Every structure is written in structure tokens, then in C-alpha cells.
């Protein structure tokens, strides 16, 4: 880690956290939160066009090649998260959330022009890189721009909008993939433009979202950090909102840094914060395993065990997705009021218990397609809030200098265990859908893993609700937080 000579005393973080909710914050939510909508849309699109791509009138892929396209897209997300996450910590949040959206827009649109397997794989891989990069840059920027008392509910709600994207994808493809409405080789290509159209509409909004003043401060761009916060405060006042006074201890002293080495990252995550690293690993991996296991195989369960036709399965998807969307929206506020530890542990443990019960009812043949879907809705209404809190957790419990990289590391790990292992494992357990016992055991494994995540949270979750990010995880560049100024240091102005 390199640093500048001068230390800086600043109240910039405290000024961000004292802000009342205003239109500026809605801009941040709308402009940046669309990343999750796009990912949900893309995953749903990939699942929906799978069978179409095998048709002779399209790319005429084999079943294994179709599976490969999904794996390559997920691999692109992992590579993009790791690559762009590093850049987001070095170059800034704004540069990266503009770049990553641009990568996604261009290459996802181009994938609609693919002419064979290899062109489709290459374009989907790069499009996936854009979405993976979004996760790291976006979650970092949101946490650093949203006041502490709102951070939990906002982050959790935004993460939950993944399911809004999935619903948009499913609805659009009911039209675009209907050969009676759109020719077969044209419908799947058009469907790949739905996400870029939404992203393009958001592009202009993102230009009005400022760079994170916290990032600017820790990278020595003190005057710019001050101007940025002053501009945000002016926009808030223009909404008729008043700003409360700052506390006497609102000042943080930092020695600005340029970059953090991989060795320092390893030291922070494994030596300074081992329990937090364990927490992030447990929460991210367990929720990813459960979600990918159920989401990518629910159609196989409905068709194989309950005899639901392929054309009717999308009708069962919408209530499932709605439950996933409403959970974070309705429960998110409690993570800021009741607290992180009870809510994270509670959502993980409760969803695990209900999943185990629903698995038992499935095993004994007490369910039908409707009651199975209802139970899934209940399970994932709760689990969705917990899963969203996993992303919130890894984005707020590590120092700002490596925040985006921490998000990318845990995202990559969770994608491997959830995106690669879980769907294949559960598809094998379903088999020819004649024996429910193996799948019941799979449900118990999923429930058990969620319970493990809940227990880890019960012991190691960080009390981060309504606390400044700098108090949750002291910046690597921080010198002290004492009040007052000395002649050898420099302090930014207060409002």
C-alpha cells in the first residue's frame, strides 16, 4: 500500500451519514440498483432460451452445449467481479459502474447476433463479466452514499430486485419465445436485447451519481470529496430538508492511500478479521447453494413429480418470484431497527426449518403443485431477505480500501459452490422423477447449510445497523478519530 505524506482530518463520512432521505438517494437507488434487475433478467433469459437454442432453426446446440453456455456466463460473472472489483478499489466507484454497464450493454446486445456456439460463448462470457463487475462497484457505491440508518434496508431491497428482473424476463419471453407470435430464430435474439434496453435507459441517470466521497477522501482527493458532499447537501436542502448538527467526535483522521496489495488484503481478511471472513463465506455460500439448487430445478420438480406441462410452468414461477421480491422489501427495515445479528440469523434459521418441513411433506406425498409452490413462496420470502443480507454483510464489514474486492471474492466463491455444484447435484437427485427420497435428502442438505449460515451469524455477525462504515470497519488509512485539529494536519470544511 502506498500513501501520501500528509494526514487529513475530515468529517466527510459523518456528513453523508447525517443526511435525511431525499430525492438524491432515490437517484442512487434507481441508477445503481438496476444491476440486480439486469442479472435476474439475464439468468431467467438464459434458462428460458435453453430449449430454443437446441432447435434446428436456431443455433442447433446439444443439451450439453446449452449447459455450457450457462456455465460460461456464470464464469464471466466471476472473472468480471474479480477483475473489475480490483479496479473499483483502485480507480473509483463511478468509473467502474459506468464501464461495467457499458460492457454489459454492448456484449449482451451483440450476443443476439451470434452465429454459432463459439461466438455465442465468447459474447456471453464478456456480457457476464459486465454484470459480475456491477456487483462489486455498485454495492460499494451504494453503501458509501446511503446514510447509515438507511443502509441495511436499502441494500437488502436493491439486492432483492433480482427477482423483479426475473419476472420481467419471464413475462417478456412468454411473448418473444412463442413461435406463433415471433419466428423462432428471431424471438430468442430479440429477448437478449431486453436487458440492454433497460440498461440504456439508466445510463444517463448514472452520469448524475457522484463518485463516493469516502473513496475520494481515502485516496487523497480531499477537495473533490468536500465539493461532492457539499453538492449533495445542497441538493438535499433544495428538497426542503434541514441538516442536523454534527457530533463533536464526527472527525476521522486518515493518511490517504493509492492502492492495497494482495498481501495486505490477505492479512486483513485472514489475520485481522478471520471471524468476519468466516461469516462472509458462510452466508454467501449457503444462500447461493440453496438458491441455485431450487431455482434451476424447480421446473424439473413441477414437471417430473407433479406432471405440470412446460407451457404452464411459467405460471408457477411468478408467485415464487413475487415471494422472493417481497421478502427483502417488507423485511429489510427490520435489519436497521431490530439489528443485523437477530435478523440475519433469524431469516437463515427460520427458512431452513420451513424448507426441512416442506421437504418432508414432499417426501410423504402430501403436496401438489400448488401447495408445493405456496411453501416455496413462504420459504423464500424469508430466505430472500437473508440472502440479500449476505451481500450487505460482505460489503460493510471490511475496510473501504478493499470493499469492492471483498465483495468480488465472496461472490466468486459463492458462484462456484452455488452456480456450479448445486444445480448439477439437485438435477442428479431428481433423476427420472420416480423416487422422491434422494431429492428429500437434497432439501435436508440445503436446509442444513442454511442453518449453518444462521448459526455462524448468531455467533459472528457484526452489529453494523445504524453505524458508520468507518466504525464498522476502520479504514486502513485511518490514523485516529479524535476531535480537534493540529497544525500538522489538514481538515476539510464542515457544512
C-alpha positions as CSV (number, residue, x, y, z in Angstrom):
1,X,0.0,0.0,0.0
2,X,1.4,3.4,-1.0
3,X,0.4,6.6,0.8
4,X,0.8,10.3,0.7
5,X,2.9,12.3,3.2
6,X,0.1,14.4,4.7
7,X,-2.6,13.2,7.1
8,X,-6.1,14.6,6.6
9,X,-8.8,15.3,9.2
10,X,-12.3,15.2,7.8
11,X,-16.0,15.0,8.7
12,X,-17.0,13.9,5.2
13,X,-18.3,10.4,6.2
14,X,-20.3,11.9,9.1
15,X,-21.9,14.4,6.8
16,X,-23.0,11.7,4.5
17,X,-24.5,9.7,7.4
18,X,-26.4,12.6,8.9
19,X,-28.3,13.3,5.7
20,X,-32.1,12.9,5.7
21,X,-33.7,10.8,3.0
22,X,-34.1,12.9,-0.2
23,X,-34.5,12.7,-3.9
24,X,-30.8,12.3,-4.3
25,X,-31.0,8.9,-2.5
26,X,-33.8,7.8,-4.8
27,X,-31.5,8.6,-7.7
28,X,-28.8,6.4,-6.3
29,X,-31.2,3.6,-5.7
30,X,-32.7,3.8,-9.2
31,X,-29.5,4.4,-11.2
32,X,-27.3,1.8,-9.4
33,X,-29.9,-0.7,-8.2
34,X,-30.8,-1.7,-11.7
35,X,-27.7,-4.0,-11.7
36,X,-29.6,-6.7,-9.8
37,X,-32.6,-6.3,-12.0
38,X,-30.4,-7.0,-15.1
39,X,-28.8,-10.0,-13.5
40,X,-32.2,-11.6,-12.6
41,X,-33.4,-10.9,-16.1
42,X,-30.3,-12.4,-17.7
43,X,-30.4,-15.6,-15.6
44,X,-34.1,-16.0,-16.4
45,X,-33.5,-15.4,-20.1
46,X,-30.7,-18.0,-20.1
47,X,-33.0,-20.6,-18.5
48,X,-35.9,-19.8,-20.9
49,X,-34.0,-19.9,-24.2
50,X,-32.2,-23.1,-23.3
51,X,-34.6,-25.4,-25.1
52,X,-35.0,-22.9,-28.0
53,X,-31.2,-23.0,-28.8
54,X,-31.4,-26.7,-29.4
55,X,-33.9,-26.3,-32.2
56,X,-32.6,-26.8,-35.8
57,X,-34.0,-23.4,-36.7
58,X,-31.7,-21.6,-34.2
59,X,-28.1,-22.4,-33.2
60,X,-29.0,-26.2,-33.0
61,X,-27.0,-26.8,-29.9
62,X,-26.8,-30.1,-27.9
63,X,-28.1,-30.3,-24.4
64,X,-24.5,-30.3,-23.0
65,X,-23.7,-27.2,-25.1
66,X,-26.7,-25.4,-23.8
67,X,-25.5,-26.2,-20.3
68,X,-22.1,-24.9,-21.3
69,X,-23.5,-21.5,-22.3
70,X,-25.0,-21.1,-18.8
71,X,-21.7,-22.1,-17.1
72,X,-19.7,-19.8,-19.3
73,X,-21.9,-16.8,-18.5
74,X,-21.5,-17.6,-14.7
75,X,-17.8,-17.9,-15.2
76,X,-17.8,-14.5,-16.9
77,X,-19.5,-13.1,-13.8
78,X,-16.9,-14.5,-11.6
79,X,-14.0,-13.2,-13.7
80,X,-15.7,-9.8,-14.1
81,X,-16.3,-9.5,-10.4
82,X,-12.6,-10.2,-9.5
83,X,-11.2,-8.0,-12.3
84,X,-13.5,-5.0,-12.0
85,X,-13.7,-5.3,-8.2
86,X,-9.9,-4.7,-8.0
87,X,-10.3,-1.7,-10.4
88,X,-13.2,-0.3,-8.4
89,X,-11.0,0.0,-5.3
90,X,-8.1,1.5,-7.3
91,X,-9.8,3.8,-9.8
92,X,-13.1,4.6,-8.1
93,X,-16.7,3.5,-8.0
94,X,-18.1,5.8,-10.7
95,X,-15.7,5.0,-13.4
96,X,-16.3,1.3,-12.9
97,X,-20.1,1.4,-12.7
98,X,-20.2,3.3,-16.0
99,X,-17.7,0.9,-17.6
100,X,-19.3,-2.3,-16.3
101,X,-22.8,-1.2,-17.5
102,X,-21.3,-0.3,-20.9
103,X,-19.6,-3.8,-21.2
104,X,-22.9,-5.5,-20.4
105,X,-24.9,-3.3,-22.8
106,X,-22.6,-3.8,-25.8
107,X,-21.8,-7.5,-25.5
108,X,-25.2,-8.7,-24.4
109,X,-26.7,-7.0,-27.4
110,X,-24.1,-8.5,-29.7
111,X,-24.8,-12.0,-28.3
112,X,-28.2,-11.6,-30.1
113,X,-26.3,-11.7,-33.4
114,X,-24.3,-14.9,-32.5
115,X,-24.0,-17.3,-35.5
116,X,-22.6,-20.4,-33.8
117,X,-21.7,-21.9,-30.4
118,X,-18.3,-20.3,-30.1
119,X,-19.4,-16.8,-31.0
120,X,-22.3,-17.1,-28.5
121,X,-20.0,-18.4,-25.7
122,X,-17.5,-15.6,-26.2
123,X,-20.1,-12.8,-26.2
124,X,-22.0,-14.2,-23.2
125,X,-18.7,-14.6,-21.3
126,X,-17.9,-10.9,-21.8
127,X,-21.5,-9.8,-21.0
128,X,-21.3,-11.9,-17.8
129,X,-18.1,-10.0,-16.9
130,X,-20.0,-6.7,-17.1
131,X,-22.7,-8.0,-14.7
132,X,-20.1,-9.5,-12.3
133,X,-18.3,-6.2,-12.2
134,X,-21.5,-4.4,-11.4
135,X,-21.9,-6.3,-8.2
136,X,-18.6,-5.1,-6.8
137,X,-18.7,-1.5,-7.9
138,X,-22.5,-1.0,-7.3
139,X,-22.7,-2.4,-3.8
140,X,-19.6,-0.4,-2.7
141,X,-21.1,2.8,-4.1
142,X,-24.5,2.3,-2.6
143,X,-23.1,1.5,0.9
144,X,-20.8,4.6,0.8
145,X,-23.5,7.0,-0.4
146,X,-26.5,5.9,1.7
147,X,-26.8,7.2,5.3
148,X,-26.0,4.6,7.9
149,X,-29.6,4.5,9.4
150,X,-31.0,3.5,6.0
151,X,-28.1,1.4,4.6
152,X,-29.4,-2.0,5.6
153,X,-33.0,-1.7,4.2
154,X,-31.8,0.0,1.0
155,X,-29.1,-2.6,0.3
156,X,-31.3,-5.5,1.0
157,X,-34.2,-4.1,-1.1
158,X,-31.9,-3.5,-4.0
159,X,-30.5,-7.0,-3.8
160,X,-34.0,-8.4,-3.8
161,X,-34.9,-6.7,-7.1
162,X,-33.0,-9.5,-8.8
163,X,-36.4,-11.2,-8.7
164,X,-38.1,-8.2,-10.4
165,X,-35.7,-8.8,-13.3
166,X,-36.5,-12.5,-13.3
167,X,-40.2,-11.6,-13.6
168,X,-39.6,-9.2,-16.4
169,X,-37.6,-11.8,-18.2
170,X,-40.2,-14.5,-17.8
171,X,-43.1,-12.2,-18.9
172,X,-41.2,-10.9,-22.0
173,X,-40.3,-14.4,-23.1
174,X,-43.8,-15.7,-22.9
175,X,-44.3,-13.4,-25.9
176,X,-40.9,-13.5,-27.6
177,X,-40.4,-17.3,-27.4
178,X,-43.9,-18.0,-28.6
179,X,-43.4,-19.1,-32.3
180,X,-47.0,-18.2,-33.1
181,X,-46.1,-14.5,-32.3
182,X,-42.4,-14.2,-33.2
183,X,-40.4,-16.5,-35.5
184,X,-38.3,-19.0,-33.5
185,X,-34.8,-17.9,-34.6
186,X,-35.8,-14.2,-34.1
187,X,-37.5,-14.4,-30.7
188,X,-34.5,-15.6,-28.7
189,X,-32.3,-13.0,-30.3
190,X,-34.7,-10.2,-29.5
191,X,-35.0,-11.4,-26.0
192,X,-31.3,-10.7,-25.4
193,X,-31.9,-7.0,-26.1
194,X,-34.5,-6.6,-23.3
195,X,-31.8,-6.1,-20.7
196,X,-29.7,-3.7,-22.7
197,X,-32.8,-1.6,-23.5
198,X,-33.4,-1.2,-19.7
199,X,-29.7,-0.6,-19.1
200,X,-29.5,2.1,-21.8
201,X,-32.4,3.9,-20.2
202,X,-30.5,4.0,-16.9
203,X,-27.2,5.1,-18.5
204,X,-28.0,8.9,-18.3
205,X,-29.1,8.6,-14.7
206,X,-25.7,7.1,-13.7
207,X,-23.9,10.1,-15.0
208,X,-25.6,12.2,-12.3
209,X,-24.5,9.9,-9.5
210,X,-21.2,11.3,-8.0
211,X,-18.1,9.5,-7.0
212,X,-18.1,8.1,-3.5
213,X,-16.8,11.0,-1.3
214,X,-15.4,8.3,1.1
215,X,-13.4,6.8,-1.7
216,X,-12.1,10.2,-2.7
217,X,-11.1,11.0,0.8
218,X,-9.1,7.9,1.4
219,X,-7.3,8.3,-2.0
220,X,-6.1,11.9,-1.2
221,X,-8.7,13.7,-3.3
222,X,-9.8,15.8,-0.4
223,X,-11.0,18.9,-2.1
224,X,-13.1,16.8,-4.6
225,X,-14.6,14.9,-1.6
226,X,-15.5,18.1,0.0
227,X,-17.1,19.6,-3.1
228,X,-19.0,16.4,-3.7
229,X,-20.5,16.3,-0.2
230,X,-21.3,20.0,-0.4
231,X,-23.1,19.4,-3.7
232,X,-25.1,16.5,-2.2
233,X,-26.0,18.6,0.9
234,X,-27.2,21.5,-1.4
235,X,-29.5,19.0,-3.3
236,X,-30.9,17.8,0.0
237,X,-31.6,21.4,1.2
238,X,-33.2,22.1,-2.2
239,X,-35.8,19.4,-1.3
240,X,-36.7,21.5,1.8
241,X,-34.8,19.2,4.2
242,X,-32.7,20.5,7.1
243,X,-29.4,19.0,8.2
244,X,-28.8,18.1,11.8
245,X,-25.6,19.3,13.6
246,X,-22.6,17.0,13.6
247,X,-21.4,15.3,16.8
248,X,-18.2,16.5,18.3
249,X,-16.4,13.2,17.5
250,X,-17.5,13.2,13.9
251,X,-14.0,13.8,12.5
252,X,-11.8,11.0,11.1
253,X,-8.1,11.3,10.5
254,X,-6.7,9.5,7.5
255,X,-3.4,9.1,5.7
256,X,-4.6,8.8,2.1
257,X,-3.6,5.7,0.2
258,X,-3.3,4.8,-3.5
259,X,-3.7,1.0,-3.6
260,X,-3.7,-2.1,-1.5
261,X,-1.6,-5.2,-2.3
262,X,-2.9,-8.7,-2.4
263,X,-0.7,-9.5,0.6
264,X,-2.4,-6.8,2.6
265,X,-5.8,-8.0,1.5
266,X,-4.9,-11.5,2.7
267,X,-3.6,-10.1,6.0
268,X,-6.8,-8.1,6.7
269,X,-9.2,-10.8,5.8
270,X,-7.4,-13.8,7.3
271,X,-5.4,-12.3,10.2
272,X,-7.2,-9.1,11.3
273,X,-10.8,-10.2,10.5
274,X,-10.9,-14.0,10.4
275,X,-14.3,-14.3,12.0
276,X,-15.7,-11.8,9.6
277,X,-14.2,-13.7,6.7
278,X,-15.8,-16.9,8.1
279,X,-19.1,-15.0,8.4
280,X,-19.0,-13.8,4.8
281,X,-18.1,-17.2,3.5
282,X,-20.8,-19.0,5.4
283,X,-23.6,-16.5,4.5
284,X,-22.7,-16.2,0.8
285,X,-22.0,-19.9,0.1
286,X,-25.1,-21.3,1.9
287,X,-27.6,-19.0,0.4
288,X,-26.1,-19.4,-3.1
289,X,-26.2,-23.2,-2.8
290,X,-29.9,-23.1,-1.7
291,X,-31.0,-20.6,-4.3
292,X,-29.3,-22.2,-7.3
293,X,-30.3,-25.7,-6.3
294,X,-34.0,-24.7,-6.1
295,X,-34.2,-22.1,-8.8
296,X,-32.5,-24.1,-11.6
297,X,-34.5,-27.3,-10.9
298,X,-38.0,-26.1,-9.8
299,X,-39.2,-26.7,-13.3
300,X,-38.0,-30.2,-13.2
301,X,-39.8,-30.9,-10.0
302,X,-43.0,-29.4,-11.2
303,X,-42.9,-31.3,-14.5
304,X,-41.4,-34.6,-13.2
305,X,-43.2,-35.1,-9.9
306,X,-46.4,-33.1,-10.5
307,X,-47.0,-33.5,-14.2
308,X,-47.1,-29.8,-15.0
309,X,-46.6,-29.1,-18.7
310,X,-43.6,-27.0,-19.9
311,X,-46.0,-24.3,-21.2
312,X,-47.7,-24.0,-17.7
313,X,-44.5,-23.9,-15.6
314,X,-44.0,-20.1,-16.0
315,X,-47.4,-19.5,-14.3
316,X,-45.9,-21.2,-11.2
317,X,-42.8,-19.2,-11.4
318,X,-44.4,-15.8,-10.9
319,X,-45.7,-16.3,-7.3
320,X,-42.3,-17.9,-6.5
321,X,-40.5,-14.8,-7.8
322,X,-43.0,-12.5,-6.1
323,X,-42.3,-14.1,-2.7
324,X,-38.6,-13.6,-3.3
325,X,-39.1,-9.9,-4.2
326,X,-41.5,-9.0,-1.3
327,X,-39.3,-10.6,1.4
328,X,-36.5,-8.0,1.2
329,X,-38.9,-5.1,0.5
330,X,-41.0,-5.9,3.6
331,X,-38.4,-7.3,6.0
332,X,-35.5,-5.0,5.0
333,X,-36.4,-2.2,7.5
334,X,-36.0,-4.7,10.4
335,X,-32.3,-5.1,9.7
336,X,-31.9,-1.4,10.5
337,X,-34.1,-1.4,13.6
338,X,-34.1,-4.9,15.2
339,X,-30.4,-5.3,14.2
340,X,-28.2,-7.3,11.9
341,X,-27.4,-10.3,14.1
342,X,-31.0,-11.3,15.1
343,X,-32.4,-10.7,11.6
344,X,-29.6,-12.4,9.7
345,X,-29.6,-15.4,12.0
346,X,-33.4,-15.5,12.2
347,X,-34.0,-15.4,8.5
348,X,-31.5,-18.1,7.8
349,X,-32.6,-20.4,10.6
350,X,-36.4,-19.9,10.0
351,X,-36.1,-20.5,6.3
352,X,-34.0,-23.6,6.9
353,X,-36.7,-25.0,9.3
354,X,-39.6,-24.4,6.9
355,X,-37.6,-25.9,4.0
356,X,-37.0,-29.0,6.0
357,X,-40.7,-29.3,6.8
358,X,-41.7,-28.7,3.2
359,X,-39.2,-31.3,2.1
360,X,-40.7,-33.9,4.5
361,X,-44.2,-33.1,3.2
362,X,-43.0,-33.5,-0.4
363,X,-41.4,-36.9,0.6
364,X,-44.5,-38.3,2.0
365,X,-46.6,-37.2,-0.9
366,X,-48.7,-34.6,1.0
367,X,-48.2,-31.8,-1.6
368,X,-49.4,-31.0,-5.0
369,X,-48.0,-28.4,-7.5
370,X,-50.0,-25.6,-5.9
371,X,-49.1,-26.3,-2.3
372,X,-45.5,-27.0,-3.2
373,X,-45.3,-23.6,-4.8
374,X,-47.0,-22.0,-1.8
375,X,-44.4,-23.5,0.6
376,X,-41.6,-22.4,-1.7
377,X,-43.0,-18.8,-1.6
378,X,-43.1,-18.9,2.2
379,X,-39.5,-20.3,2.4
380,X,-38.0,-17.8,0.0
381,X,-40.0,-14.8,1.3
382,X,-37.8,-15.3,4.4
383,X,-34.7,-16.7,2.7
384,X,-34.6,-13.9,0.2
385,X,-34.2,-11.3,2.9
386,X,-31.4,-13.4,4.4
387,X,-29.7,-13.9,1.1
388,X,-29.8,-10.2,0.4
389,X,-28.3,-9.5,3.8
390,X,-25.3,-11.7,2.9
391,X,-24.4,-9.2,0.2
392,X,-25.0,-6.4,2.6
393,X,-22.8,-8.0,5.2
394,X,-19.7,-8.6,3.0
395,X,-20.0,-5.1,1.7
396,X,-19.9,-3.3,5.0
397,X,-17.7,-5.4,7.4
398,X,-14.3,-4.8,5.6
399,X,-12.3,-1.5,5.2
400,X,-13.2,0.8,2.4
401,X,-9.8,0.3,0.7
402,X,-10.7,-3.3,-0.2
403,X,-14.5,-3.2,0.0
404,X,-15.2,-3.9,-3.7
405,X,-12.5,-6.7,-3.8
406,X,-14.0,-8.3,-0.7
407,X,-17.4,-8.4,-2.4
408,X,-15.9,-9.9,-5.5
409,X,-14.0,-12.6,-3.6
410,X,-17.1,-13.8,-1.7
411,X,-19.3,-13.5,-4.8
412,X,-16.8,-15.7,-6.8
413,X,-16.7,-18.3,-4.1
414,X,-20.5,-18.4,-3.8
415,X,-20.9,-18.7,-7.5
416,X,-18.6,-21.7,-7.6
417,X,-20.4,-23.6,-4.9
418,X,-23.9,-22.4,-5.8
419,X,-23.7,-21.8,-9.6
420,X,-21.6,-24.9,-10.4
421,X,-22.2,-27.6,-7.8
422,X,-25.8,-27.1,-6.6
423,X,-27.8,-27.2,-9.9
424,X,-25.9,-30.3,-11.1
425,X,-26.3,-32.1,-7.8
426,X,-30.0,-31.5,-7.5
427,X,-30.7,-32.4,-11.1
428,X,-29.0,-35.7,-10.4
429,X,-31.1,-36.2,-7.3
430,X,-34.3,-35.6,-9.3
431,X,-33.2,-38.1,-12.0
432,X,-36.2,-39.6,-13.7
433,X,-38.5,-38.1,-11.0
434,X,-39.8,-41.5,-9.9
435,X,-38.3,-41.6,-6.4
436,X,-38.7,-38.5,-4.1
437,X,-36.3,-39.8,-1.5
438,X,-33.0,-38.6,-3.0
439,X,-34.4,-35.1,-3.5
440,X,-35.8,-35.0,0.0
441,X,-32.2,-35.7,1.2
442,X,-31.1,-32.8,-1.0
443,X,-33.7,-30.5,0.6
444,X,-32.3,-31.5,4.0
445,X,-28.8,-30.7,2.9
446,X,-29.9,-27.3,1.7
447,X,-31.8,-26.6,4.9
448,X,-28.8,-27.8,6.9
449,X,-26.5,-25.5,5.1
450,X,-28.8,-22.5,5.7
451,X,-28.9,-23.5,9.4
452,X,-25.1,-23.5,9.5
453,X,-25.1,-20.0,8.0
454,X,-27.7,-18.9,10.6
455,X,-25.6,-20.3,13.5
456,X,-22.4,-18.6,12.2
457,X,-24.3,-15.3,12.0
458,X,-25.6,-15.9,15.6
459,X,-22.0,-16.1,16.9
460,X,-20.1,-13.8,14.5
461,X,-22.5,-11.3,12.9
462,X,-21.3,-7.7,13.3
463,X,-23.6,-5.1,14.9
464,X,-23.5,-2.8,11.9
465,X,-27.0,-1.4,12.0
466,X,-27.2,2.4,12.0
467,X,-23.4,2.6,12.4
468,X,-21.0,4.5,10.2
469,X,-19.0,2.3,7.8
470,X,-15.8,3.7,9.4
471,X,-16.9,2.4,12.8
472,X,-18.0,-1.0,11.5
473,X,-14.6,-1.4,9.8
474,X,-11.8,1.1,10.5
475,X,-10.2,2.2,7.2
476,X,-6.7,1.0,6.6
477,X,-5.8,4.7,6.0
478,X,-7.3,5.8,9.3
479,X,-5.0,7.4,11.9
480,X,-7.5,8.3,14.7
481,X,-11.0,9.6,15.2
482,X,-10.3,12.1,17.9
483,X,-11.8,15.6,17.8
484,X,-9.8,18.7,17.3
485,X,-7.1,19.7,14.8
486,X,-3.3,20.1,14.9
487,X,-1.1,22.4,12.9
488,X,0.5,19.4,11.1
489,X,-2.8,18.1,9.7
490,X,-5.4,19.4,7.3
491,X,-9.2,19.3,7.8
492,X,-12.0,19.6,5.3
493,X,-14.6,22.2,5.9
494,X,-17.9,21.4,7.5
495,X,-21.3,22.5,6.3
